[in-house]
Amino acid sequence: MSSPKLEILEYCETPIGLLCLRRRELLSSPGTLVTEVTIDHEFLMSSYHTESERALASVALDWHEGSELDVLVGGLGLGYTARAALELPRVRRVDVVELLDEVISWLARGLVPLAAELEADTRFGVERGDIFKRLAGPPEKRYDAILIDVDHSPAELLSENNRYFYTTAGLRHAREHLRDQGVLAVWSSAENTDFSRALEEVFPEFRIESIHWHNDLIDEDQGDDLFLARRA
């Protein structure tokens, strides 16, 4: 029996830690390859289970009644949130802000499963930047939806520089980047009472959507939370 395949595609230091992009064959499903990302050897994301990343786009945009929607995504990752937004016919444009040059380069280098598809879509664009710094400043453009998938949760941050966004003051600044009826959606691996209270204080409409799926790799039901808020 041959050994399962494991390929390290990227392994480098970044401002937020040691970044690793790897492709491996599943032990439980020979021939099935998955792409995974870790930071400082801690699991971050995978191409195998993308339910909540895709729901971040679909659930948020389902809450918006308009058409010709412009979407801002904070964090490129493996691109599943951006692709889910682009799949919706009401979406006109998806702009992604990504902190790490290395992650952006995965598209041009064809290292991730969605690279060719995203690169070919003229409605898609990605730029190097800090989404939280951008949302803390004055808006150059307003969006119909802002989708954030950067930190593990409002309490478990990849960088302390991100903490301001999760406060009432930070959310007030972020709100100004939304058009009327615009939706802010934030992915999280866990609920957070303080962030919920801040959202309720800043936005007239707020809810939490829990996304559940069965992780067959470990035979467990798992879930993430989406914090959703809508501007009046």
Beta strands, then each sheet from edge to edge (+ up, - down):
strand 1: 6-14
strand 2: 17-25
strand 3: 33-39
strand 4: 42-46
strand 5: 69-74
strand 6: 91-98
strand 7: 124-128
strand 8: 143-148
strand 9: 178-188
strand 10: 205-215
strand 11: 220-230
sheet 1: 1+ 2- 3+ 4-
sheet 2: 7+ 6+ 5+ 8+ 9+ 11- 10+
end
